[in-house]
Amino acid sequence: MRQVKGKPRRSAQRGRPEPAPAADWMPKIRLRSPAMIGAGAFLMLAAGAGLVQGGHLGFGGGATEASQEAFAWYPIEEILAAGHYHTRRKDLLAAIAVKPGDDMMEVDPDEVRARVEALDWIESAKVARLWPATLQVQVVEKEPYAIWQSKGVSWLIDRKGTPITKDGVGEFAGLPLVVGEGAPQHAAELVEILKRFPAIQRLTKASVRVGDRRWDLHLKSGIQVRLPEDGVEDALQRLTVLEQEQKIFERDIESVDLRLPDRLVIKPRGGAAQSVARGEST
């Protein structure tokens, strides 16, 4: 269409007068220095950003915000927990502290792992976000090794002597019982030696740590066996031979002292102690 000089053209879409060319209506800015050039550029960029964020331009604003809202939230649909046997599920879920419907993006796996590993039974935990909607928690529990009794309180301990819990200890009555200060740290050493002497192990009711230096075995029959600080295995071997040959555990005995390497001391119940040299009969 041919333009008539001096008269504004009409828009083909709305029928309104179209503005004059930019050179006719935009104010001119005089740029006299680099600082002024930078300021001018900043103002133009700010104005453009305002138009986009305000939704005045079709390719920005509302479309961008809608896109962000559509992808910023990943609701959790399922929480998978595995490896827990002694740990109650409700305690595990309380430690995870995440529920279906929560935003996956806001879950920090390291924080969840730290809370789960703080539970009594948990040795270690792995936490993974399985996109888009599943949180997986895999745990390894501590293994109860013995029962430790101290100051009237019973604890389950693991092989390293670390206390696990004092709740529900009665369910593990078949585990070895160790008593006294220092007993947890030395329990595994004694228990492994006792396993090599099953007859004595079956008769042992409790192993008592004495002065955090040595052990006394308290048998179910009431006999007390005093073990040495060193050479425990050798002492139990001597006791085993004595039992096999003379059925010493069937006698009315109060204690058997094995602390001396060349002899043992037997004390009858209510009587005087008798010293027996190694290899002698009683």
HELIX and SHEET records of a PDB file:
HELIX    1   1 ALA A   22  TRP A   25  1                                   4    
HELIX    2   2 PRO A   34  GLN A   53  1                                  20    
HELIX    3   3 GLY A   62  PHE A   71  1                                  10    
HELIX    4   4 ARG A   89  ILE A   96  1                                   8    
HELIX    5   5 MET A  104  GLU A  106  5                                   3    
HELIX    6   6 PRO A  109  GLU A  117  1                                   9    
HELIX    7   7 VAL A  169  PHE A  172  5                                   4    
HELIX    8   8 ALA A  183  LEU A  194  1                                  12    
HELIX    9   9 PRO A  198  LEU A  203  1                                   6    
HELIX   10  10 VAL A  232  GLN A  246  1                                  15    
HELIX   11  11 ILE A  248  GLU A  250  5                                   3    
SHEET    1   A 3 GLU A  78  ALA A  82  0                                        
SHEET    2   A 3 THR A 134  GLU A 141  1                                        
SHEET    3   A 3 ILE A 122  LEU A 130 -1                                        
SHEET    1   B10 PRO A 163  THR A 165  0                                        
SHEET    2   B10 VAL A 153  ILE A 157 -1                                        
SHEET    3   B10 ALA A 146  SER A 150 -1                                        
SHEET    4   B10 LEU A 177  VAL A 179  1                                        
SHEET    5   B10 THR A 204  VAL A 210  1                                        
SHEET    6   B10 ARG A 214  LEU A 219 -1                                        
SHEET    7   B10 GLN A 224  ARG A 226 -1                                        
SHEET    8   B10 ILE A 253  ASP A 257  1                                        
SHEET    9   B10 ARG A 263  PRO A 268 -1                                        
SHEET   10   B10 GLN A 274  ALA A 277 -1                                        
END                                                                             
